Amino acid sequence: MILLSAHKDTVMNNYLFEYKKGKFIGLLDNAIGMLVCNCLLLEEWNVCALEKMGKVGLFFGDSEEWGTIGELPKLKKEDIVVVVDVASGSHYKGLDFTLENIHGLKPDKITDIKESLEWEGFKLRAKVWDGNPDDEDEAWKWKELGHKVISFIIPIENGSKDTGWHVPDCTITVEKVVKAKQGLKRLINYLL
């Protein structure tokens, strides 16, 4: 099974989330990750069928990253967790999404997935888990529990130059959301 894990963010209560003039605006971590996962299920009947068959699962954790997580889904050794999250920064400029903190997949499989997605026209970066604390996210906990994992990171624009992405005026265009959804669908295809 491929488990899509997109946490329900609780950094700030009653935060702004709106859509106007082709952009989502607000505290987008991790509303956009959840939106992409839900749209994938609602719009892609094949993914919905795979979920009903137990080949794809969804998990919406109860906290920012891993802080107060509740009971986890039961996984088998061969299952793969795809953490769907957002991030910002200049190193995401021009990318549709990134595959980060990859753990438990063979190097040739990672290369094949990256090259296949690039052949389809996606702009991405792939990076295996290397223990750099600047890259820590939910994937680290899944790795610690012994699971194969990939962080699927959707780039968003910072609300302001110095604040990062935990602010109420971050943005992402609808086109980028759709591209991320399509990329996640194709990633599932290559992982199955």
Residue pairs with C-beta under 8 A, 6 or more apart in sequence:
1 54
1 55
1 56
1 57
1 75
1 76
1 79
1 80
2 55
2 56
2 57
2 79
2 80
2 81
2 82
2 188
2 191
2 192
3 56
3 57
3 58
3 59
3 73
3 75
3 79
3 80
3 81
3 82
4 37
4 40
4 56
4 57
4 58
4 59
4 82
4 84
4 184
5 58
5 59
5 60
5 61
5 81
5 82
5 83
5 84
5 138
5 142
6 30
6 33
6 34
6 36
6 37
6 58
6 59
6 60
6 61
6 83
6 84
6 85
7 30
7 33
7 60
7 61
7 62
7 63
7 64
7 65
7 66
7 85
7 138
8 30
8 34
8 60
8 61
8 62
8 63
9 27
9 29
9 30
9 31
9 64
10 62
10 63
10 64
11 27
11 29
11 64
11 166
12 27
12 166
12 168
15 26
15 27
15 168
16 25
16 26
16 27
16 168
16 169
17 24
17 25
17 26
17 27
17 28
17 31
18 24
18 25
18 26
19 25
19 174
22 173
22 174
22 175
23 171
23 172
23 173
23 174
24 31
24 32
24 35
24 171
24 172
24 173
24 174
24 177
25 169
25 170
25 171
26 168
26 169
26 170
27 166
27 167
27 168
27 170
28 86
28 156
28 165
28 170
28 171
28 172
29 64
29 85
29 86
29 156
29 165
29 166
29 170
30 64
30 84
30 85
30 86
32 86
32 154
32 156
32 172
32 177
32 180
33 84
33 85
33 86
33 154
34 60
34 84
35 177
36 84
36 154
36 177
36 180
36 181
36 184
37 58
37 60
37 84
37 184
39 177
39 181
40 47
40 181
40 184
40 185
41 47
41 48
41 51
41 58
42 48
43 181
44 185
47 56
47 185
47 188
50 56
50 188
50 192
51 57
51 58
55 192
56 188
57 73
59 72
59 73
61 69
61 70
61 138
62 68
62 69
62 70
63 69
65 137
65 138
66 138
66 140
66 141
69 141
72 145
75 81
75 147
77 146
78 148
79 147
79 148
80 104
80 105
80 147
80 148
80 149
80 150
80 191
81 139
81 142
81 147
81 148
81 149
81 150
82 149
82 150
82 151
82 152
82 184
82 187
82 188
82 191
83 101
83 137
83 138
83 139
83 142
83 149
83 150
83 151
83 152
84 152
84 154
84 184
85 137
85 138
85 151
85 152
85 153
85 154
86 153
86 154
86 155
86 156
86 165
86 172
87 98
87 153
87 154
87 155
87 156
87 165
88 155
88 156
88 157
88 158
88 164
88 165
88 170
89 158
92 98
92 153
92 155
93 155
94 123
95 123
95 124
95 125
95 155
96 122
96 123
96 124
96 155
96 176
96 179
96 180
96 183
97 122
97 124
97 152
97 153
97 154
97 155
97 179
97 180
97 183
97 184
98 124
98 125
98 126
98 127
98 151
98 152
98 153
98 155
99 110
99 113
99 114
99 124
99 125
99 126
99 127
99 150
99 151
99 152
99 153
99 187
100 125
100 126
100 127
100 135
100 137
100 139
100 150
100 151
100 153
101 127
101 128
101 129
101 135
101 137
101 139
101 140
101 143
101 149
101 150
101 151
102 110
102 126
102 127
102 128
102 129
102 149
102 150
102 151
103 128
103 129
103 139
103 142
103 143
103 148
103 149
103 150
104 143
104 147
104 148
104 149
105 113
105 148
105 150
107 128
110 126
110 128
112 190
113 126
113 187
113 190
113 191
114 124
114 126
116 186
116 190
117 124
117 183
117 186
117 187
117 190
118 124
120 186
122 179
122 182
122 183
122 186
124 183
127 135
129 135
129 139
129 140
129 143
129 149
137 151
138 151
139 149
139 150
139 151
142 149
143 149
150 187
152 180
152 183
152 184
152 187
154 172
154 176
154 177
154 180
155 172
155 176
156 165
156 170
156 171
156 172
157 170
157 171
157 172
158 164
158 165
158 167
158 170
159 165
159 167
159 168
159 169
159 170
159 171
160 167
160 169
